[in-house]
Amino acid sequence: MEYTTLATAFCPTHFTIADLRRVYEIVWGETLDPRNFHRKVKGVADFLVPTGEMTTKHGGRSAALFRRGTAEVLHPAILRGRAN
C-alpha cells in the first residue's frame, strides 16, 4: 500500500481523506496523523480527484469528497511511521 493506490479499492466510489486514512490505519495497525496524511495524499499527482461535493457523514465540519484518480503508483510513497 505504500507504493500503489490499492487502498482506494477499499473505499466507496466517493470518499473522504479520513475514510482513506482509516483504511491505512486498519491495515497498518497504527494511528496516522491526519494533517500529515492529508498533505501526503494530496501531494501525489493523480492519486485523488475532487468530486466538488461535500459530506457531513462523520458529523462536525463538512469534508470534501474524492474519487480515485488515474495514478497506479504513488510517488512519493506514503510510508508508515517508523519506530525509533
mmCIF file of the N, C-alpha and C atoms, coordinates in Angstrom:
data_MODEL
# 
_entry.id   MODEL 
# 
loop_
_atom_site.group_PDB 
_atom_site.id 
_atom_site.type_symbol 
_atom_site.label_atom_id 
_atom_site.label_alt_id 
_atom_site.label_comp_id 
_atom_site.label_asym_id 
_atom_site.label_entity_id 
_atom_site.label_seq_id 
_atom_site.pdbx_PDB_ins_code 
_atom_site.Cartn_x 
_atom_site.Cartn_y 
_atom_site.Cartn_z 
_atom_site.occupancy 
_atom_site.B_iso_or_equiv 
_atom_site.pdbx_formal_charge 
_atom_site.auth_seq_id 
_atom_site.auth_comp_id 
_atom_site.auth_asym_id 
_atom_site.auth_atom_id 
_atom_site.pdbx_PDB_model_num 
ATOM 1   N N  . MET A 1 1  ? 0.815   -1.206 0.000   1.00 0.00 ? 1  MET A N  1 
ATOM 2   C CA . MET A 1 1  ? 0.000   0.000  0.000   1.00 0.00 ? 1  MET A CA 1 
ATOM 3   C C  . MET A 1 1  ? 0.853   1.262  0.000   1.00 0.00 ? 1  MET A C  1 
ATOM 4   N N  . GLU A 1 2  ? 2.093   1.138  0.395   1.00 0.00 ? 2  GLU A N  1 
ATOM 5   C CA . GLU A 1 2  ? 2.953   2.315  0.432   1.00 0.00 ? 2  GLU A CA 1 
ATOM 6   C C  . GLU A 1 2  ? 3.220   2.886  -0.961  1.00 0.00 ? 2  GLU A C  1 
ATOM 7   N N  . TYR A 1 3  ? 3.233   2.017  -1.963  1.00 0.00 ? 3  TYR A N  1 
ATOM 8   C CA . TYR A 1 3  ? 3.675   2.416  -3.296  1.00 0.00 ? 3  TYR A CA 1 
ATOM 9   C C  . TYR A 1 3  ? 2.597   2.346  -4.377  1.00 0.00 ? 3  TYR A C  1 
ATOM 10  N N  . THR A 1 4  ? 1.403   1.857  -4.031  1.00 0.00 ? 4  THR A N  1 
ATOM 11  C CA . THR A 1 4  ? 0.336   1.744  -5.023  1.00 0.00 ? 4  THR A CA 1 
ATOM 12  C C  . THR A 1 4  ? -0.941  2.395  -4.507  1.00 0.00 ? 4  THR A C  1 
ATOM 13  N N  . THR A 1 5  ? -1.946  2.457  -5.366  1.00 0.00 ? 5  THR A N  1 
ATOM 14  C CA . THR A 1 5  ? -3.234  3.057  -4.992  1.00 0.00 ? 5  THR A CA 1 
ATOM 15  C C  . THR A 1 5  ? -4.221  2.003  -4.481  1.00 0.00 ? 5  THR A C  1 
ATOM 16  N N  . LEU A 1 6  ? -3.723  0.855  -4.063  1.00 0.00 ? 6  LEU A N  1 
ATOM 17  C CA . LEU A 1 6  ? -4.558  -0.255 -3.612  1.00 0.00 ? 6  LEU A CA 1 
ATOM 18  C C  . LEU A 1 6  ? -5.560  0.145  -2.530  1.00 0.00 ? 6  LEU A C  1 
ATOM 19  N N  . ALA A 1 7  ? -5.185  1.015  -1.627  1.00 0.00 ? 7  ALA A N  1 
ATOM 20  C CA . ALA A 1 7  ? -6.066  1.393  -0.514  1.00 0.00 ? 7  ALA A CA 1 
ATOM 21  C C  . ALA A 1 7  ? -7.404  1.946  -0.993  1.00 0.00 ? 7  ALA A C  1 
ATOM 22  N N  . THR A 1 8  ? -7.431  2.601  -2.156  1.00 0.00 ? 8  THR A N  1 
ATOM 23  C CA . THR A 1 8  ? -8.689  3.166  -2.644  1.00 0.00 ? 8  THR A CA 1 
ATOM 24  C C  . THR A 1 8  ? -9.690  2.081  -3.032  1.00 0.00 ? 8  THR A C  1 
ATOM 25  N N  . ALA A 1 9  ? -9.217  0.865  -3.259  1.00 0.00 ? 9  ALA A N  1 
ATOM 26  C CA . ALA A 1 9  ? -10.122 -0.239 -3.597  1.00 0.00 ? 9  ALA A CA 1 
ATOM 27  C C  . ALA A 1 9  ? -11.025 -0.591 -2.417  1.00 0.00 ? 9  ALA A C  1 
ATOM 28  N N  . PHE A 1 10 ? -10.632 -0.193 -1.218  1.00 0.00 ? 10 PHE A N  1 
ATOM 29  C CA . PHE A 1 10 ? -11.409 -0.486 -0.015  1.00 0.00 ? 10 PHE A CA 1 
ATOM 30  C C  . PHE A 1 10 ? -12.301 0.678  0.401   1.00 0.00 ? 10 PHE A C  1 
ATOM 31  N N  . CYS A 1 11 ? -12.378 1.698  -0.437  1.00 0.00 ? 11 CYS A N  1 
ATOM 32  C CA . CYS A 1 11 ? -13.221 2.869  -0.181  1.00 0.00 ? 11 CYS A CA 1 
ATOM 33  C C  . CYS A 1 11 ? -14.408 2.843  -1.137  1.00 0.00 ? 11 CYS A C  1 
ATOM 34  N N  . PRO A 1 12 ? -15.505 3.513  -0.758  1.00 0.00 ? 12 PRO A N  1 
ATOM 35  C CA . PRO A 1 12 ? -16.622 3.645  -1.704  1.00 0.00 ? 12 PRO A CA 1 
ATOM 36  C C  . PRO A 1 12 ? -16.190 4.491  -2.901  1.00 0.00 ? 12 PRO A C  1 
ATOM 37  N N  . THR A 1 13 ? -17.028 4.601  -3.898  1.00 0.00 ? 13 THR A N  1 
ATOM 38  C CA . THR A 1 13 ? -16.704 5.366  -5.105  1.00 0.00 ? 13 THR A CA 1 
ATOM 39  C C  . THR A 1 13 ? -16.291 6.794  -4.759  1.00 0.00 ? 13 THR A C  1 
ATOM 40  N N  . HIS A 1 14 ? -17.044 7.441  -3.894  1.00 0.00 ? 14 HIS A N  1 
ATOM 41  C CA . HIS A 1 14 ? -16.709 8.782  -3.399  1.00 0.00 ? 14 HIS A CA 1 
ATOM 42  C C  . HIS A 1 14 ? -16.396 8.653  -1.922  1.00 0.00 ? 14 HIS A C  1 
ATOM 43  N N  . PHE A 1 15 ? -15.255 9.185  -1.509  1.00 0.00 ? 15 PHE A N  1 
ATOM 44  C CA . PHE A 1 15 ? -14.800 9.016  -0.128  1.00 0.00 ? 15 PHE A CA 1 
ATOM 45  C C  . PHE A 1 15 ? -14.066 10.259 0.346   1.00 0.00 ? 15 PHE A C  1 
ATOM 46  N N  . THR A 1 16 ? -13.944 10.380 1.648   1.00 0.00 ? 16 THR A N  1 
ATOM 47  C CA . THR A 1 16 ? -13.184 11.479 2.234   1.00 0.00 ? 16 THR A CA 1 
ATOM 48  C C  . THR A 1 16 ? -11.750 11.016 2.470   1.00 0.00 ? 16 THR A C  1 
ATOM 49  N N  . ILE A 1 17 ? -10.875 11.964 2.698   1.00 0.00 ? 17 ILE A N  1 
ATOM 50  C CA . ILE A 1 17 ? -9.499  11.609 3.027   1.00 0.00 ? 17 ILE A CA 1 
ATOM 51  C C  . ILE A 1 17 ? -9.470  10.869 4.361   1.00 0.00 ? 17 ILE A C  1 
ATOM 52  N N  . ALA A 1 18 ? -10.382 11.195 5.264   1.00 0.00 ? 18 ALA A N  1 
ATOM 53  C CA . ALA A 1 18 ? -10.464 10.461 6.536   1.00 0.00 ? 18 ALA A CA 1 
ATOM 54  C C  . ALA A 1 18 ? -10.844 9.000  6.297   1.00 0.00 ? 18 ALA A C  1 
ATOM 55  N N  . ASP A 1 19 ? -11.731 8.731  5.346   1.00 0.00 ? 19 ASP A N  1 
ATOM 56  C CA . ASP A 1 19 ? -12.080 7.348  5.005   1.00 0.00 ? 19 ASP A CA 1 
ATOM 57  C C  . ASP A 1 19 ? -10.844 6.594  4.505   1.00 0.00 ? 19 ASP A C  1 
ATOM 58  N N  . LEU A 1 20 ? -10.076 7.240  3.643   1.00 0.00 ? 20 LEU A N  1 
ATOM 59  C CA . LEU A 1 20 ? -8.875  6.622  3.098   1.00 0.00 ? 20 LEU A CA 1 
ATOM 60  C C  . LEU A 1 20 ? -7.834  6.407  4.199   1.00 0.00 ? 20 LEU A C  1 
ATOM 61  N N  . ARG A 1 21 ? -7.661  7.401  5.061   1.00 0.00 ? 21 ARG A N  1 
ATOM 62  C CA . ARG A 1 21 ? -6.720  7.273  6.177   1.00 0.00 ? 21 ARG A CA 1 
ATOM 63  C C  . ARG A 1 21 ? -7.086  6.101  7.066   1.00 0.00 ? 21 ARG A C  1 
ATOM 64  N N  . ARG A 1 22 ? -8.367  5.887  7.280   1.00 0.00 ? 22 ARG A N  1 
ATOM 65  C CA . ARG A 1 22 ? -8.831  4.774  8.128   1.00 0.00 ? 22 ARG A CA 1 
ATOM 66  C C  . ARG A 1 22 ? -8.421  3.425  7.524   1.00 0.00 ? 22 ARG A C  1 
ATOM 67  N N  . VAL A 1 23 ? -8.459  3.296  6.207   1.00 0.00 ? 23 VAL A N  1 
ATOM 68  C CA . VAL A 1 23 ? -8.010  2.061  5.549   1.00 0.00 ? 23 VAL A CA 1 
ATOM 69  C C  . VAL A 1 23 ? -6.546  1.799  5.899   1.00 0.00 ? 23 VAL A C  1 
ATOM 70  N N  . TYR A 1 24 ? -5.700  2.823  5.734   1.00 0.00 ? 24 TYR A N  1 
ATOM 71  C CA . TYR A 1 24 ? -4.288  2.669  6.071   1.00 0.00 ? 24 TYR A CA 1 
ATOM 72  C C  . TYR A 1 24 ? -4.109  2.311  7.547   1.00 0.00 ? 24 TYR A C  1 
ATOM 73  N N  . GLU A 1 25 ? -4.856  2.971  8.427   1.00 0.00 ? 25 GLU A N  1 
ATOM 74  C CA . GLU A 1 25 ? -4.732  2.713  9.862   1.00 0.00 ? 25 GLU A CA 1 
ATOM 75  C C  . GLU A 1 25 ? -5.109  1.278  10.218  1.00 0.00 ? 25 GLU A C  1 
ATOM 76  N N  . ILE A 1 26 ? -6.158  0.769  9.605   1.00 0.00 ? 26 ILE A N  1 
ATOM 77  C CA . ILE A 1 26 ? -6.586  -0.598 9.884   1.00 0.00 ? 26 ILE A CA 1 
ATOM 78  C C  . ILE A 1 26 ? -5.547  -1.598 9.397   1.00 0.00 ? 26 ILE A C  1 
ATOM 79  N N  . VAL A 1 27 ? -5.077  -1.420 8.178   1.00 0.00 ? 27 VAL A N  1 
ATOM 80  C CA . VAL A 1 27 ? -4.107  -2.360 7.609   1.00 0.00 ? 27 VAL A CA 1 
ATOM 81  C C  . VAL A 1 27 ? -2.773  -2.287 8.345   1.00 0.00 ? 27 VAL A C  1 
ATOM 82  N N  . TRP A 1 28 ? -2.302  -1.090 8.645   1.00 0.00 ? 28 TRP A N  1 
ATOM 83  C CA . TRP A 1 28 ? -1.007  -0.934 9.291   1.00 0.00 ? 28 TRP A CA 1 
ATOM 84  C C  . TRP A 1 28 ? -1.077  -1.112 10.804  1.00 0.00 ? 28 TRP A C  1 
ATOM 85  N N  . GLY A 1 29 ? -2.283  -1.042 11.373  1.00 0.00 ? 29 GLY A N  1 
ATOM 86  C CA . GLY A 1 29 ? -2.427  -1.204 12.818  1.00 0.00 ? 29 GLY A CA 1 
ATOM 87  C C  . GLY A 1 29 ? -1.833  -0.064 13.623  1.00 0.00 ? 29 GLY A C  1 
ATOM 88  N N  . GLU A 1 30 ? -1.875  1.128  13.071  1.00 0.00 ? 30 GLU A N  1 
ATOM 89  C CA . GLU A 1 30 ? -1.370  2.289  13.800  1.00 0.00 ? 30 GLU A CA 1 
ATOM 90  C C  . GLU A 1 30 ? -2.171  3.529  13.427  1.00 0.00 ? 30 GLU A C  1 
ATOM 91  N N  . THR A 1 31 ? -2.184  4.497  14.336  1.00 0.00 ? 31 THR A N  1 
ATOM 92  C CA . THR A 1 31 ? -2.888  5.748  14.118  1.00 0.00 ? 31 THR A CA 1 
ATOM 93  C C  . THR A 1 31 ? -1.974  6.697  13.352  1.00 0.00 ? 31 THR A C  1 
ATOM 94  N N  . LEU A 1 32 ? -2.515  7.312  12.313  1.00 0.00 ? 32 LEU A N  1 
ATOM 95  C CA . LEU A 1 32 ? -1.749  8.244  11.489  1.00 0.00 ? 32 LEU A CA 1 
ATOM 96  C C  . LEU A 1 32 ? -2.161  9.670  11.793  1.00 0.00 ? 32 LEU A C  1 
ATOM 97  N N  . ASP A 1 33 ? -1.227  10.586 11.722  1.00 0.00 ? 33 ASP A N  1 
ATOM 98  C CA . ASP A 1 33 ? -1.514  11.987 11.942  1.00 0.00 ? 33 ASP A CA 1 
ATOM 99  C C  . ASP A 1 33 ? -2.375  12.502 10.779  1.00 0.00 ? 33 ASP A C  1 
ATOM 100 N N  . PRO A 1 34 ? -3.572  13.000 11.065  1.00 0.00 ? 34 PRO A N  1 
ATOM 101 C CA . PRO A 1 34 ? -4.479  13.433 9.995   1.00 0.00 ? 34 PRO A CA 1 
ATOM 102 C C  . PRO A 1 34 ? -3.892  14.508 9.077   1.00 0.00 ? 34 PRO A C  1 
ATOM 103 N N  . ARG A 1 35 ? -3.213  15.503 9.640   1.00 0.00 ? 35 ARG A N  1 
ATOM 104 C CA . ARG A 1 35 ? -2.670  16.589 8.811   1.00 0.00 ? 35 ARG A CA 1 
ATOM 105 C C  . ARG A 1 35 ? -1.557  16.099 7.902   1.00 0.00 ? 35 ARG A C  1 
ATOM 106 N N  . ASN A 1 36 ? -0.657  15.279 8.444   1.00 0.00 ? 36 ASN A N  1 
ATOM 107 C CA . ASN A 1 36 ? 0.429   14.755 7.621   1.00 0.00 ? 36 ASN A CA 1 
ATOM 108 C C  . ASN A 1 36 ? -0.109  13.840 6.514   1.00 0.00 ? 36 ASN A C  1 
ATOM 109 N N  . PHE A 1 37 ? -1.087  12.994 6.872   1.00 0.00 ? 37 PHE A N  1 
ATOM 110 C CA . PHE A 1 37 ? -1.666  12.096 5.877   1.00 0.00 ? 37 PHE A CA 1 
ATOM 111 C C  . PHE A 1 37 ? -2.326  12.896 4.761   1.00 0.00 ? 37 PHE A C  1 
ATOM 112 N N  . HIS A 1 38 ? -3.100  13.913 5.129   1.00 0.00 ? 38 HIS A N  1 
ATOM 113 C CA . HIS A 1 38 ? -3.772  14.766 4.148   1.00 0.00 ? 38 HIS A CA 1 
ATOM 114 C C  . HIS A 1 38 ? -2.749  15.391 3.205   1.00 0.00 ? 38 HIS A C  1 
ATOM 115 N N  . ARG A 1 39 ? -1.683  15.930 3.764   1.00 0.00 ? 39 ARG A N  1 
ATOM 116 C CA . ARG A 1 39 ? -0.638  16.558 2.958   1.00 0.00 ? 39 ARG A CA 1 
ATOM 117 C C  . ARG A 1 39 ? 0.005   15.552 2.002   1.00 0.00 ? 39 ARG A C  1 
ATOM 118 N N  . LYS A 1 40 ? 0.272   14.349 2.500   1.00 0.00 ? 40 LYS A N  1 
ATOM 119 C CA . LYS A 1 40 ? 0.922   13.338 1.668   1.00 0.00 ? 40 LYS A CA 1 
ATOM 120 C C  . LYS A 1 40 ? 0.032   12.885 0.514   1.00 0.00 ? 40 LYS A C  1 
ATOM 121 N N  . VAL A 1 41 ? -1.234  12.554 0.795   1.00 0.00 ? 41 VAL A N  1 
ATOM 122 C CA . VAL A 1 41 ? -2.087  12.045 -0.283  1.00 0.00 ? 41 VAL A CA 1 
ATOM 123 C C  . VAL A 1 41 ? -2.419  13.130 -1.303  1.00 0.00 ? 41 VAL A C  1 
ATOM 124 N N  . LYS A 1 42 ? -2.524  14.358 -0.850  1.00 0.00 ? 42 LYS A N  1 
ATOM 125 C CA . LYS A 1 42 ? -2.789  15.459 -1.788  1.00 0.00 ? 42 LYS A CA 1 
ATOM 126 C C  . LYS A 1 42 ? -1.552  15.795 -2.610  1.00 0.00 ? 42 LYS A C  1 
ATOM 127 N N  . GLY A 1 43 ? -0.372  15.399 -2.141  1.00 0.00 ? 43 GLY A N  1 
ATOM 128 C CA . GLY A 1 43 ? 0.864   15.687 -2.840  1.00 0.00 ? 43 GLY A CA 1 
ATOM 129 C C  . GLY A 1 43 ? 1.220   14.690 -3.934  1.00 0.00 ? 43 GLY A C  1 
ATOM 130 N N  . VAL A 1 44 ? 0.463   13.600 -4.033  1.00 0.00 ? 44 VAL A N  1 
ATOM 131 C CA . VAL A 1 44 ? 0.735   12.586 -5.052  1.00 0.00 ? 44 VAL A CA 1 
ATOM 132 C C  . VAL A 1 44 ? -0.111  12.902 -6.284  1.00 0.00 ? 44 VAL A C  1 
ATOM 133 N N  . ALA A 1 45 ? 0.546   13.164 -7.380  1.00 0.00 ? 45 ALA A N  1 
ATOM 134 C CA . ALA A 1 45 ? -0.163  13.536 -8.612  1.00 0.00 ? 45 ALA A CA 1 
ATOM 135 C C  . ALA A 1 45 ? -1.132  12.451 -9.055  1.00 0.00 ? 45 ALA A C  1 
ATOM 136 N N  . ASP A 1 46 ? -2.354  12.843 -9.348  1.00 0.00 ? 46 ASP A N  1 
ATOM 137 C CA . ASP A 1 46 ? -3.401  11.971 -9.901  1.00 0.00 ? 46 ASP A CA 1 
ATOM 138 C C  . ASP A 1 46 ? -3.830  10.825 -8.990  1.00 0.00 ? 46 ASP A C  1 
ATOM 139 N N  . PHE A 1 47 ? -3.533  10.920 -7.686  1.00 0.00 ? 47 PHE A N  1 
ATOM 140 C CA . PHE A 1 47 ? -3.979  9.892  -6.743  1.00 0.00 ? 47 PHE A CA 1 
ATOM 141 C C  . PHE A 1 47 ? -5.459  10.099 -6.421  1.00 0.00 ? 47 PHE A C  1 
ATOM 142 N N  . LEU A 1 48 ? -5.818  11.316 -6.063  1.00 0.00 ? 48 LEU A N  1 
ATOM 143 C CA . LEU A 1 48 ? -7.199  11.644 -5.714  1.00 0.00 ? 48 LEU A CA 1 
ATOM 144 C C  . LEU A 1 48 ? -7.717  12.753 -6.615  1.00 0.00 ? 48 LEU A C  1 
ATOM 145 N N  . VAL A 1 49 ? -8.996  12.650 -6.957  1.00 0.00 ? 49 VAL A N  1 
ATOM 146 C CA . VAL A 1 49 ? -9.651  13.664 -7.787  1.00 0.00 ? 49 VAL A CA 1 
ATOM 147 C C  . VAL A 1 49 ? -10.835 14.210 -6.992  1.00 0.00 ? 49 VAL A C  1 
ATOM 148 N N  . PRO A 1 50 ? -10.869 15.529 -6.737  1.00 0.00 ? 50 PRO A N  1 
ATOM 149 C CA . PRO A 1 50 ? -12.002 16.103 -6.020  1.00 0.00 ? 50 PRO A CA 1 
ATOM 150 C C  . PRO A 1 50 ? -13.292 15.951 -6.827  1.00 0.00 ? 50 PRO A C  1 
ATOM 151 N N  . THR A 1 51 ? -14.380 15.614 -6.156  1.00 0.00 ? 51 THR A N  1 
ATOM 152 C CA . THR A 1 51 ? -15.662 15.486 -6.845  1.00 0.00 ? 51 THR A CA 1 
ATOM 153 C C  . THR A 1 51 ? -16.407 16.817 -6.875  1.00 0.00 ? 51 THR A C  1 
ATOM 154 N N  . GLY A 1 52 ? -15.979 17.753 -6.031  1.00 0.00 ? 52 GLY A N  1 
ATOM 155 C CA . GLY A 1 52 ? -16.689 19.023 -5.905  1.00 0.00 ? 52 GLY A CA 1 
ATOM 156 C C  . GLY A 1 52 ? -17.846 18.934 -4.932  1.00 0.00 ? 52 GLY A C  1 
ATOM 157 N N  . GLU A 1 53 ? -18.032 17.774 -4.321  1.00 0.00 ? 53 GLU A N  1 
ATOM 158 C CA . GLU A 1 53 ? -19.111 17.567 -3.355  1.00 0.00 ? 53 GLU A CA 1 
ATOM 159 C C  . GLU A 1 53 ? -18.542 17.530 -1.946  1.00 0.00 ? 53 GLU A C  1 
ATOM 160 N N  . MET A 1 54 ? -19.429 17.755 -0.973  1.00 0.00 ? 54 MET A N  1 
ATOM 161 C CA . MET A 1 54 ? -19.051 17.744 0.435   1.00 0.00 ? 54 MET A CA 1 
ATOM 162 C C  . MET A 1 54 ? -19.974 16.773 1.165   1.00 0.00 ? 54 MET A C  1 
ATOM 163 N N  . THR A 1 55 ? -19.523 16.304 2.337   1.00 0.00 ? 55 THR A N  1 
ATOM 164 C CA . THR A 1 55 ? -20.339 15.432 3.166   1.00 0.00 ? 55 THR A CA 1 
ATOM 165 C C  . THR A 1 55 ? -20.166 15.798 4.628   1.00 0.00 ? 55 THR A C  1 
ATOM 166 N N  . THR A 1 56 ? -21.174 15.481 5.426   1.00 0.00 ? 56 THR A N  1 
ATOM 167 C CA . THR A 1 56 ? -21.076 15.639 6.876   1.00 0.00 ? 56 THR A CA 1 
ATOM 168 C C  . THR A 1 56 ? -21.357 14.299 7.548   1.00 0.00 ? 56 THR A C  1 
ATOM 169 N N  . LYS A 1 57 ? -21.101 13.204 6.841   1.00 0.00 ? 57 LYS A N  1 
ATOM 170 C CA . LYS A 1 57 ? -21.450 11.878 7.353   1.00 0.00 ? 57 LYS A CA 1 
ATOM 171 C C  . LYS A 1 57 ? -20.742 11.512 8.643   1.00 0.00 ? 57 LYS A C  1 
ATOM 172 N N  . HIS A 1 58 ? -19.596 12.127 8.923   1.00 0.00 ? 58 HIS A N  1 
ATOM 173 C CA . HIS A 1 58 ? -18.887 11.829 10.164  1.00 0.00 ? 58 HIS A CA 1 
ATOM 174 C C  . HIS A 1 58 ? -19.238 12.833 11.256  1.00 0.00 ? 58 HIS A C  1 
ATOM 175 N N  . GLY A 1 59 ? -20.175 13.727 10.974  1.00 0.00 ? 59 GLY A N  1 
ATOM 176 C CA . GLY A 1 59 ? -20.522 14.774 11.923  1.00 0.00 ? 59 GLY A CA 1 
ATOM 177 C C  . GLY A 1 59 ? -19.489 15.889 11.868  1.00 0.00 ? 59 GLY A C  1 
ATOM 178 N N  . GLY A 1 60 ? -19.747 16.972 12.546  1.00 0.00 ? 60 GLY A N  1 
ATOM 179 C CA . GLY A 1 60 ? -18.788 18.070 12.561  1.00 0.00 ? 60 GLY A CA 1 
ATOM 180 C C  . GLY A 1 60 ? -18.746 18.820 11.249  1.00 0.00 ? 60 GLY A C  1 
ATOM 181 N N  . ARG A 1 61 ? -17.566 19.303 10.905  1.00 0.00 ? 61 ARG A N  1 
ATOM 182 C CA . ARG A 1 61 ? -17.385 20.099 9.695   1.00 0.00 ? 61 ARG A CA 1 
ATOM 183 C C  . ARG A 1 61 ? -17.614 19.272 8.441   1.00 0.00 ? 61 ARG A C  1 
ATOM 184 N N  . SER A 1 62 ? -17.968 19.966 7.374   1.00 0.00 ? 62 SER A N  1 
ATOM 185 C CA . SER A 1 62 ? -18.103 19.310 6.068   1.00 0.00 ? 62 SER A CA 1 
ATOM 186 C C  . SER A 1 62 ? -16.737 18.860 5.579   1.00 0.00 ? 62 SER A C  1 
ATOM 187 N N  . ALA A 1 63 ? -16.712 17.722 4.907   1.00 0.00 ? 63 ALA A N  1 
ATOM 188 C CA . ALA A 1 63 ? -15.468 17.193 4.356   1.00 0.00 ? 63 ALA A CA 1 
ATOM 189 C C  . ALA A 1 63 ? -15.628 17.013 2.856   1.00 0.00 ? 63 ALA A C  1 
ATOM 190 N N  . ALA A 1 64 ? -14.577 17.323 2.125   1.00 0.00 ? 64 ALA A N  1 
ATOM 191 C CA . ALA A 1 64 ? -14.591 17.179 0.668   1.00 0.00 ? 64 ALA A CA 1 
ATOM 192 C C  . ALA A 1 64 ? -14.593 15.703 0.289   1.00 0.00 ? 64 ALA A C  1 
ATOM 193 N N  . LEU A 1 65 ? -15.311 15.390 -0.780  1.00 0.00 ? 65 LEU A N  1 
ATOM 194 C CA . LEU A 1 65 ? -15.332 14.022 -1.304  1.00 0.00 ? 65 LEU A CA 1 
ATOM 195 C C  . LEU A 1 65 ? -14.384 13.921 -2.490  1.00 0.00 ? 65 LEU A C  1 
ATOM 196 N N  . PHE A 1 66 ? -13.741 12.763 -2.598  1.00 0.00 ? 66 PHE A N  1 
ATOM 197 C CA . PHE A 1 66 ? -12.786 12.487 -3.666  1.00 0.00 ? 66 PHE A CA 1 
ATOM 198 C C  . PHE A 1 66 ? -13.149 11.171 -4.323  1.00 0.00 ? 66 PHE A C  1 
ATOM 199 N N  . ARG A 1 67 ? -12.565 10.931 -5.476  1.00 0.00 ? 67 ARG A N  1 
ATOM 200 C CA . ARG A 1 67 ? -12.641 9.628  -6.122  1.00 0.00 ? 67 ARG A CA 1 
ATOM 201 C C  . ARG A 1 67 ? -11.229 9.256  -6.522  1.00 0.00 ? 67 ARG A C  1 
ATOM 202 N N  . ARG A 1 68 ? -11.032 8.007  -6.829  1.00 0.00 ? 68 ARG A N  1 
ATOM 203 C CA . ARG A 1 68 ? -9.710  7.537  -7.228  1.00 0.00 ? 68 ARG A CA 1 
ATOM 204 C C  . ARG A 1 68 ? -9.297  8.203  -8.534  1.00 0.00 ? 68 ARG A C  1 
ATOM 205 N N  . GLY A 1 69 ? -8.044  8.605  -8.605  1.00 0.00 ? 69 GLY A N  1 
ATOM 206 C CA . GLY A 1 69 ? -7.509  9.199  -9.820  1.00 0.00 ? 69 GLY A CA 1 
ATOM 207 C C  . GLY A 1 69 ? -6.920  8.127  -10.726 1.00 0.00 ? 69 GLY A C  1 
ATOM 208 N N  . THR A 1 70 ? -6.152  8.557  -11.695 1.00 0.00 ? 70 THR A N  1 
ATOM 209 C CA . THR A 1 70 ? -5.580  7.639  -12.668 1.00 0.00 ? 70 THR A CA 1 
ATOM 210 C C  . THR A 1 70 ? -4.238  7.052  -12.246 1.00 0.00 ? 70 THR A C  1 
ATOM 211 N N  . ALA A 1 71 ? -3.651  7.577  -11.188 1.00 0.00 ? 71 ALA A N  1 
ATOM 212 C CA . ALA A 1 71 ? -2.353  7.075  -10.729 1.00 0.00 ? 71 ALA A CA 1 
ATOM 213 C C  . ALA A 1 71 ? -2.469  5.616  -10.301 1.00 0.00 ? 71 ALA A C  1 
ATOM 214 N N  . GLU A 1 72 ? -1.439  4.848  -10.562 1.00 0.00 ? 72 GLU A N  1 
ATOM 215 C CA . GLU A 1 72 ? -1.361  3.459  -10.097 1.00 0.00 ? 72 GLU A CA 1 
ATOM 216 C C  . GLU A 1 72 ? -0.193  3.265  -9.147  1.00 0.00 ? 72 GLU A C  1 
ATOM 217 N N  . VAL A 1 73 ? 0.821   4.113  -9.293  1.00 0.00 ? 73 VAL A N  1 
ATOM 218 C CA . VAL A 1 73 ? 1.997   4.072  -8.438  1.00 0.00 ? 73 VAL A CA 1 
ATOM 219 C C  . VAL A 1 73 ? 2.068   5.385  -7.678  1.00 0.00 ? 73 VAL A C  1 
ATOM 220 N N  . LEU A 1 74 ? 2.337   5.329  -6.386  1.00 0.00 ? 74 LEU A N  1 
ATOM 221 C CA . LEU A 1 74 ? 2.427   6.534  -5.575  1.00 0.00 ? 74 LEU A CA 1 
ATOM 222 C C  . LEU A 1 74 ? 3.864   7.024  -5.531  1.00 0.00 ? 74 LEU A C  1 
ATOM 223 N N  . HIS A 1 75 ? 4.066   8.250  -5.982  1.00 0.00 ? 75 HIS A N  1 
ATOM 224 C CA . HIS A 1 75 ? 5.385   8.860  -5.908  1.00 0.00 ? 75 HIS A CA 1 
ATOM 225 C C  . HIS A 1 75 ? 5.214   10.306 -5.497  1.00 0.00 ? 75 HIS A C  1 
ATOM 226 N N  . PRO A 1 76 ? 5.636   10.688 -4.319  1.00 0.00 ? 76 PRO A N  1 
ATOM 227 C CA . PRO A 1 76 ? 6.364   9.867  -3.361  1.00 0.00 ? 76 PRO A CA 1 
ATOM 228 C C  . PRO A 1 76 ? 5.448   8.860  -2.677  1.00 0.00 ? 76 PRO A C  1 
ATOM 229 N N  . ALA A 1 77 ? 6.047   7.797  -2.184  1.00 0.00 ? 77 ALA A N  1 
ATOM 230 C CA . ALA A 1 77 ? 5.296   6.749  -1.491  1.00 0.00 ? 77 ALA A CA 1 
ATOM 231 C C  . ALA A 1 77 ? 4.723   7.288  -0.185  1.00 0.00 ? 77 ALA A C  1 
ATOM 232 N N  . ILE A 1 78 ? 3.646   6.666  0.282   1.00 0.00 ? 78 ILE A N  1 
ATOM 233 C CA . ILE A 1 78 ? 3.058   7.001  1.566   1.00 0.00 ? 78 ILE A CA 1 
ATOM 234 C C  . ILE A 1 78 ? 3.549   5.958  2.572   1.00 0.00 ? 78 ILE A C  1 
ATOM 235 N N  . LEU A 1 79 ? 4.566   6.331  3.313   1.00 0.00 ? 79 LEU A N  1 
ATOM 236 C CA . LEU A 1 79 ? 5.220   5.381  4.214   1.00 0.00 ? 79 LEU A CA 1 
ATOM 237 C C  . LEU A 1 79 ? 4.625   5.454  5.608   1.00 0.00 ? 79 LEU A C  1 
ATOM 238 N N  . ARG A 1 80 ? 4.534   4.309  6.244   1.00 0.00 ? 80 ARG A N  1 
ATOM 239 C CA . ARG A 1 80 ? 4.058   4.274  7.628   1.00 0.00 ? 80 ARG A CA 1 
ATOM 240 C C  . ARG A 1 80 ? 5.149   4.785  8.543   1.00 0.00 ? 80 ARG A C  1 
ATOM 241 N N  . GLY A 1 81 ? 4.739   5.141  9.764   1.00 0.00 ? 81 GLY A N  1 
ATOM 242 C CA . GLY A 1 81 ? 5.707   5.630  10.740  1.00 0.00 ? 81 GLY A CA 1 
ATOM 243 C C  . GLY A 1 81 ? 6.737   4.567  11.081  1.00 0.00 ? 81 GLY A C  1 
ATOM 244 N N  . ARG A 1 82 ? 7.887   4.980  11.430  1.00 0.00 ? 82 ARG A N  1 
ATOM 245 C CA . ARG A 1 82 ? 8.968   4.053  11.794  1.00 0.00 ? 82 ARG A CA 1 
ATOM 246 C C  . ARG A 1 82 ? 9.239   4.189  13.287  1.00 0.00 ? 82 ARG A C  1 
ATOM 247 N N  . ALA A 1 83 ? 9.326   3.055  13.969  1.00 0.00 ? 83 ALA A N  1 
ATOM 248 C CA . ALA A 1 83 ? 9.643   3.069  15.398  1.00 0.00 ? 83 ALA A CA 1 
ATOM 249 C C  . ALA A 1 83 ? 11.127  3.394  15.563  1.00 0.00 ? 83 ALA A C  1 
ATOM 250 N N  . ASN A 1 84 ? 11.432  4.200  16.576  1.00 0.00 ? 84 ASN A N  1 
ATOM 251 C CA . ASN A 1 84 ? 12.840  4.547  16.840  1.00 0.00 ? 84 ASN A CA 1 
ATOM 252 C C  . ASN A 1 84 ? 13.471  3.563  17.777  1.00 0.00 ? 84 ASN A C  1 
# 
